[in-house]
Structures are given as C-alpha cells and as structure tokens.
Amino acid sequence: MADVASTVNSVVGGIVSLIKGLVVFFVFANILYPTGMDPVLGLTELVNSFMDGGLAGLLALLIFVSFL
C-alpha cells in the first residue's frame, strides 16, 4: 500500500513540475515574442525598447544580458 502511495505521489509531483515549467516557458515566450512567434521581430523590439531609453536603457540591457 505504501508503494502505491509513493508511486502516485511521484507521478503527481512530476505532472505538477511539468505544468510549472510550461507556465514559466509561456510567460518568457510572451515577453520575448509579444507580436506572435516571429523570433526576429520579437528580439528586435526587445532590444529597441532598451535602446529607446538612452544610456539608462543601454545599462539595463547590459545588466539583463549579464543575467543570461
């Protein structure tokens, strides 16, 4: 009986982990590609949003890149 509970617990834990990962993926995909799934346009708009801020935007971009 303990083996069944352990197995169910591990399966549910795996499903919850998968769902959490998918949520994080879609949040970041929406940030990088707000206009759809055009990666070049999304990255260009992201960089342009930093560059429109002048020196502060450039520093923010450098900090953002350093985290990657």
Backbone as XML, in Angstrom:
<?xml version="1.0"?>
<chain id="A" units="angstrom">
  <residue number="1" name="MET">
    <atom name="N" x="0.820" y="-1.192" z="0.000"/>
    <atom name="CA" x="0.000" y="0.000" z="0.000"/>
    <atom name="C" x="0.865" y="1.258" z="0.000"/>
  </residue>
  <residue number="2" name="ALA">
    <atom name="N" x="1.998" y="1.196" z="0.689"/>
    <atom name="CA" x="2.892" y="2.343" z="0.742"/>
    <atom name="C" x="3.547" y="2.568" z="-0.621"/>
  </residue>
  <residue number="3" name="ASP">
    <atom name="N" x="3.781" y="1.458" z="-1.342"/>
    <atom name="CA" x="4.365" y="1.591" z="-2.676"/>
    <atom name="C" x="3.419" y="2.297" z="-3.638"/>
  </residue>
  <residue number="4" name="VAL">
    <atom name="N" x="2.132" y="2.016" z="-3.532"/>
    <atom name="CA" x="1.141" y="2.656" z="-4.401"/>
    <atom name="C" x="1.071" y="4.143" z="-4.088"/>
  </residue>
  <residue number="5" name="ALA">
    <atom name="N" x="1.055" y="4.496" z="-2.829"/>
    <atom name="CA" x="1.006" y="5.904" z="-2.437"/>
    <atom name="C" x="2.262" y="6.640" z="-2.894"/>
  </residue>
  <residue number="6" name="SER">
    <atom name="N" x="3.394" y="5.997" z="-2.789"/>
    <atom name="CA" x="4.647" y="6.596" z="-3.235"/>
    <atom name="C" x="4.651" y="6.808" z="-4.746"/>
  </residue>
  <residue number="7" name="THR">
    <atom name="N" x="4.150" y="5.830" z="-5.475"/>
    <atom name="CA" x="4.092" y="5.943" z="-6.930"/>
    <atom name="C" x="3.147" y="7.051" z="-7.360"/>
  </residue>
  <residue number="8" name="VAL">
    <atom name="N" x="1.977" y="7.107" z="-6.758"/>
    <atom name="CA" x="1.005" y="8.161" z="-7.087"/>
    <atom name="C" x="1.578" y="9.518" z="-6.743"/>
  </residue>
  <residue number="9" name="ASN">
    <atom name="N" x="2.237" y="9.602" z="-5.611"/>
    <atom name="CA" x="2.836" y="10.867" z="-5.187"/>
    <atom name="C" x="3.907" y="11.327" z="-6.174"/>
  </residue>
  <residue number="10" name="SER">
    <atom name="N" x="4.733" y="10.415" z="-6.652"/>
    <atom name="CA" x="5.779" y="10.796" z="-7.595"/>
    <atom name="C" x="5.202" y="11.172" z="-8.953"/>
  </residue>
  <residue number="11" name="VAL">
    <atom name="N" x="4.153" y="10.505" z="-9.400"/>
    <atom name="CA" x="3.516" y="10.838" z="-10.679"/>
    <atom name="C" x="2.877" y="12.217" z="-10.609"/>
  </residue>
  <residue number="12" name="VAL">
    <atom name="N" x="2.158" y="12.487" z="-9.534"/>
    <atom name="CA" x="1.514" y="13.798" z="-9.368"/>
    <atom name="C" x="2.578" y="14.893" z="-9.261"/>
  </residue>
  <residue number="13" name="GLY">
    <atom name="N" x="3.643" y="14.629" z="-8.557"/>
    <atom name="CA" x="4.738" y="15.597" z="-8.455"/>
    <atom name="C" x="5.357" y="15.892" z="-9.808"/>
  </residue>
  <residue number="14" name="GLY">
    <atom name="N" x="5.524" y="14.880" z="-10.635"/>
    <atom name="CA" x="6.061" y="15.070" z="-11.978"/>
    <atom name="C" x="5.139" y="15.892" z="-12.855"/>
  </residue>
  <residue number="15" name="ILE">
    <atom name="N" x="3.846" y="15.637" z="-12.771"/>
    <atom name="CA" x="2.874" y="16.402" z="-13.563"/>
    <atom name="C" x="2.863" y="17.863" z="-13.128"/>
  </residue>
  <residue number="16" name="VAL">
    <atom name="N" x="2.893" y="18.099" z="-11.825"/>
    <atom name="CA" x="2.913" y="19.475" z="-11.319"/>
    <atom name="C" x="4.191" y="20.186" z="-11.759"/>
  </residue>
  <residue number="17" name="SER">
    <atom name="N" x="5.308" y="19.505" z="-11.741"/>
    <atom name="CA" x="6.572" y="20.075" z="-12.213"/>
    <atom name="C" x="6.500" y="20.440" z="-13.686"/>
  </residue>
  <residue number="18" name="LEU">
    <atom name="N" x="5.923" y="19.581" z="-14.478"/>
    <atom name="CA" x="5.776" y="19.838" z="-15.900"/>
    <atom name="C" x="4.891" y="21.058" z="-16.151"/>
  </residue>
  <residue number="19" name="ILE">
    <atom name="N" x="3.802" y="21.166" z="-15.439"/>
    <atom name="CA" x="2.898" y="22.304" z="-15.603"/>
    <atom name="C" x="3.590" y="23.600" z="-15.200"/>
  </residue>
  <residue number="20" name="LYS">
    <atom name="N" x="4.343" y="23.576" z="-14.108"/>
    <atom name="CA" x="5.089" y="24.775" z="-13.688"/>
    <atom name="C" x="6.086" y="25.196" z="-14.759"/>
  </residue>
  <residue number="21" name="GLY">
    <atom name="N" x="6.791" y="24.233" z="-15.325"/>
    <atom name="CA" x="7.756" y="24.537" z="-16.373"/>
    <atom name="C" x="7.100" y="25.128" z="-17.603"/>
  </residue>
  <residue number="22" name="LEU">
    <atom name="N" x="5.946" y="24.608" z="-17.983"/>
    <atom name="CA" x="5.234" y="25.145" z="-19.137"/>
    <atom name="C" x="4.747" y="26.565" z="-18.896"/>
  </residue>
  <residue number="23" name="VAL">
    <atom name="N" x="4.277" y="26.840" z="-17.690"/>
    <atom name="CA" x="3.821" y="28.194" z="-17.365"/>
    <atom name="C" x="4.984" y="29.172" z="-17.470"/>
  </residue>
  <residue number="24" name="VAL">
    <atom name="N" x="6.127" y="28.824" z="-16.914"/>
    <atom name="CA" x="7.301" y="29.699" z="-16.983"/>
    <atom name="C" x="7.738" y="29.889" z="-18.425"/>
  </residue>
  <residue number="25" name="PHE">
    <atom name="N" x="7.734" y="28.824" z="-19.212"/>
    <atom name="CA" x="8.120" y="28.929" z="-20.622"/>
    <atom name="C" x="7.214" y="29.890" z="-21.374"/>
  </residue>
  <residue number="26" name="PHE">
    <atom name="N" x="5.898" y="29.750" z="-21.194"/>
    <atom name="CA" x="4.981" y="30.608" z="-21.938"/>
    <atom name="C" x="5.040" y="32.059" z="-21.475"/>
  </residue>
  <residue number="27" name="VAL">
    <atom name="N" x="5.336" y="32.294" z="-20.202"/>
    <atom name="CA" x="5.497" y="33.673" z="-19.740"/>
    <atom name="C" x="6.707" y="34.311" z="-20.419"/>
  </residue>
  <residue number="28" name="PHE">
    <atom name="N" x="7.836" y="33.617" z="-20.444"/>
    <atom name="CA" x="9.028" y="34.168" z="-21.083"/>
    <atom name="C" x="8.874" y="34.260" z="-22.596"/>
  </residue>
  <residue number="29" name="ALA">
    <atom name="N" x="8.176" y="33.324" z="-23.201"/>
    <atom name="CA" x="7.944" y="33.406" z="-24.645"/>
    <atom name="C" x="7.093" y="34.626" z="-24.971"/>
  </residue>
  <residue number="30" name="ASN">
    <atom name="N" x="6.122" y="34.936" z="-24.119"/>
    <atom name="CA" x="5.289" y="36.108" z="-24.346"/>
    <atom name="C" x="6.084" y="37.396" z="-24.156"/>
  </residue>
  <residue number="31" name="ILE">
    <atom name="N" x="7.043" y="37.398" z="-23.258"/>
    <atom name="CA" x="7.884" y="38.586" z="-23.064"/>
    <atom name="C" x="8.786" y="38.783" z="-24.273"/>
  </residue>
  <residue number="32" name="LEU">
    <atom name="N" x="9.405" y="37.715" z="-24.746"/>
    <atom name="CA" x="10.336" y="37.832" z="-25.865"/>
    <atom name="C" x="9.631" y="38.029" z="-27.199"/>
  </residue>
  <residue number="33" name="TYR">
    <atom name="N" x="8.475" y="37.432" z="-27.363"/>
    <atom name="CA" x="7.769" y="37.482" z="-28.641"/>
    <atom name="C" x="6.344" y="37.996" z="-28.446"/>
  </residue>
  <residue number="34" name="PRO">
    <atom name="N" x="6.174" y="39.303" z="-28.158"/>
    <atom name="CA" x="4.827" y="39.808" z="-27.878"/>
    <atom name="C" x="3.930" y="39.877" z="-29.114"/>
  </residue>
  <residue number="35" name="THR">
    <atom name="N" x="4.499" y="39.876" z="-30.311"/>
    <atom name="CA" x="3.691" y="40.017" z="-31.519"/>
    <atom name="C" x="3.372" y="38.676" z="-32.158"/>
  </residue>
  <residue number="36" name="GLY">
    <atom name="N" x="3.615" y="37.616" z="-31.488"/>
    <atom name="CA" x="3.406" y="36.288" z="-32.057"/>
    <atom name="C" x="4.695" y="35.503" z="-31.965"/>
  </residue>
  <residue number="37" name="MET">
    <atom name="N" x="4.827" y="34.541" z="-32.799"/>
    <atom name="CA" x="6.017" y="33.699" z="-32.734"/>
    <atom name="C" x="7.017" y="34.047" z="-33.842"/>
  </residue>
  <residue number="38" name="ASP">
    <atom name="N" x="7.223" y="35.337" z="-34.078"/>
    <atom name="CA" x="8.247" y="35.791" z="-35.016"/>
    <atom name="C" x="9.476" y="36.156" z="-34.193"/>
  </residue>
  <residue number="39" name="PRO">
    <atom name="N" x="10.462" y="35.271" z="-34.082"/>
    <atom name="CA" x="11.575" y="35.500" z="-33.159"/>
    <atom name="C" x="12.427" y="36.707" z="-33.505"/>
  </residue>
  <residue number="40" name="VAL">
    <atom name="N" x="12.639" y="36.986" z="-34.781"/>
    <atom name="CA" x="13.486" y="38.111" z="-35.163"/>
    <atom name="C" x="12.813" y="39.426" z="-34.779"/>
  </residue>
  <residue number="41" name="LEU">
    <atom name="N" x="11.524" y="39.548" z="-35.069"/>
    <atom name="CA" x="10.798" y="40.769" z="-34.729"/>
    <atom name="C" x="10.696" y="40.943" z="-33.217"/>
  </residue>
  <residue number="42" name="GLY">
    <atom name="N" x="10.475" y="39.866" z="-32.483"/>
    <atom name="CA" x="10.384" y="39.957" z="-31.032"/>
    <atom name="C" x="11.684" y="40.411" z="-30.397"/>
  </residue>
  <residue number="43" name="LEU">
    <atom name="N" x="12.804" y="39.840" z="-30.845"/>
    <atom name="CA" x="14.104" y="40.234" z="-30.304"/>
    <atom name="C" x="14.460" y="41.661" z="-30.699"/>
  </residue>
  <residue number="44" name="THR">
    <atom name="N" x="14.110" y="42.059" z="-31.921"/>
    <atom name="CA" x="14.373" y="43.424" z="-32.363"/>
    <atom name="C" x="13.592" y="44.421" z="-31.524"/>
  </residue>
  <residue number="45" name="GLU">
    <atom name="N" x="12.323" y="44.128" z="-31.254"/>
    <atom name="CA" x="11.519" y="45.023" z="-30.425"/>
    <atom name="C" x="12.041" y="45.073" z="-28.990"/>
  </residue>
  <residue number="46" name="LEU">
    <atom name="N" x="12.520" y="43.942" z="-28.481"/>
    <atom name="CA" x="13.071" y="43.919" z="-27.130"/>
    <atom name="C" x="14.312" y="44.797" z="-27.032"/>
  </residue>
  <residue number="47" name="VAL">
    <atom name="N" x="15.218" y="44.666" z="-27.989"/>
    <atom name="CA" x="16.432" y="45.473" z="-27.985"/>
    <atom name="C" x="16.095" y="46.943" z="-28.210"/>
  </residue>
  <residue number="48" name="ASN">
    <atom name="N" x="15.149" y="47.236" z="-29.101"/>
    <atom name="CA" x="14.746" y="48.626" z="-29.347"/>
    <atom name="C" x="14.127" y="49.259" z="-28.109"/>
  </residue>
  <residue number="49" name="SER">
    <atom name="N" x="13.409" y="48.484" z="-27.320"/>
    <atom name="CA" x="12.830" y="49.042" z="-26.100"/>
    <atom name="C" x="13.921" y="49.446" z="-25.108"/>
  </residue>
  <residue number="50" name="PHE">
    <atom name="N" x="15.026" y="48.712" z="-25.091"/>
    <atom name="CA" x="16.150" y="49.107" z="-24.244"/>
    <atom name="C" x="16.882" y="50.306" z="-24.834"/>
  </residue>
  <residue number="51" name="MET">
    <atom name="N" x="17.050" y="50.336" z="-26.146"/>
    <atom name="CA" x="17.810" y="51.407" z="-26.783"/>
    <atom name="C" x="17.072" y="52.744" z="-26.775"/>
  </residue>
  <residue number="52" name="ASP">
    <atom name="N" x="15.746" y="52.711" z="-26.715"/>
    <atom name="CA" x="14.985" y="53.959" z="-26.663"/>
    <atom name="C" x="15.180" y="54.681" z="-25.338"/>
  </residue>
  <residue number="53" name="GLY">
    <atom name="N" x="15.734" y="54.008" z="-24.342"/>
    <atom name="CA" x="15.948" y="54.603" z="-23.032"/>
    <atom name="C" x="17.264" y="55.344" z="-22.912"/>
  </residue>
  <residue number="54" name="GLY">
    <atom name="N" x="18.033" y="55.415" z="-23.971"/>
    <atom name="CA" x="19.315" y="56.112" z="-23.924"/>
    <atom name="C" x="20.340" y="55.332" z="-23.127"/>
  </residue>
  <residue number="55" name="LEU">
    <atom name="N" x="21.142" y="56.051" z="-22.340"/>
    <atom name="CA" x="22.199" y="55.413" z="-21.562"/>
    <atom name="C" x="21.625" y="54.488" z="-20.490"/>
  </residue>
  <residue number="56" name="ALA">
    <atom name="N" x="20.527" y="54.904" z="-19.870"/>
    <atom name="CA" x="19.902" y="54.048" z="-18.852"/>
    <atom name="C" x="19.389" y="52.751" z="-19.476"/>
  </residue>
  <residue number="57" name="GLY">
    <atom name="N" x="18.844" y="52.835" z="-20.681"/>
    <atom name="CA" x="18.383" y="51.632" z="-21.373"/>
    <atom name="C" x="19.528" y="50.721" z="-21.743"/>
  </residue>
  <residue number="58" name="LEU">
    <atom name="N" x="20.650" y="51.325" z="-22.156"/>
    <atom name="CA" x="21.823" y="50.524" z="-22.501"/>
    <atom name="C" x="22.372" y="49.814" z="-21.266"/>
  </residue>
  <residue number="59" name="LEU">
    <atom name="N" x="22.426" y="50.502" z="-20.145"/>
    <atom name="CA" x="22.892" y="49.869" z="-18.907"/>
    <atom name="C" x="21.937" y="48.754" z="-18.471"/>
  </residue>
  <residue number="60" name="ALA">
    <atom name="N" x="20.634" y="48.994" z="-18.626"/>
    <atom name="CA" x="19.656" y="47.959" z="-18.284"/>
    <atom name="C" x="19.833" y="46.731" z="-19.185"/>
  </residue>
  <residue number="61" name="LEU">
    <atom name="N" x="20.100" y="46.970" z="-20.476"/>
    <atom name="CA" x="20.333" y="45.855" z="-21.386"/>
    <atom name="C" x="21.572" y="45.068" z="-20.996"/>
  </residue>
  <residue number="62" name="LEU">
    <atom name="N" x="22.641" y="45.766" z="-20.618"/>
    <atom name="CA" x="23.865" y="45.071" z="-20.196"/>
    <atom name="C" x="23.627" y="44.247" z="-18.938"/>
  </residue>
  <residue number="63" name="ILE">
    <atom name="N" x="22.866" y="44.776" z="-17.998"/>
    <atom name="CA" x="22.541" y="44.012" z="-16.776"/>
    <atom name="C" x="21.698" y="42.811" z="-17.117"/>
  </residue>
  <residue number="64" name="PHE">
    <atom name="N" x="20.720" y="43.013" z="-18.014"/>
    <atom name="CA" x="19.844" y="41.913" z="-18.435"/>
    <atom name="C" x="20.655" y="40.792" z="-19.094"/>
  </residue>
  <residue number="65" name="VAL">
    <atom name="N" x="21.578" y="41.146" z="-19.968"/>
    <atom name="CA" x="22.412" y="40.159" z="-20.655"/>
    <atom name="C" x="23.349" y="39.457" z="-19.673"/>
  </residue>
  <residue number="66" name="SER">
    <atom name="N" x="23.822" y="40.184" z="-18.663"/>
    <atom name="CA" x="24.719" y="39.556" z="-17.695"/>
    <atom name="C" x="24.034" y="38.459" z="-16.893"/>
  </residue>
  <residue number="67" name="PHE">
    <atom name="N" x="22.706" y="38.550" z="-16.736"/>
    <atom name="CA" x="21.970" y="37.509" z="-16.036"/>
    <atom name="C" x="21.865" y="36.231" z="-16.862"/>
  </residue>
  <residue number="68" name="LEU">
    <atom name="N" x="21.959" y="36.353" z="-18.169"/>
    <atom name="CA" x="21.859" y="35.163" z="-19.028"/>
    <atom name="C" x="23.176" y="34.432" z="-19.002"/>
  </residue>
</chain>
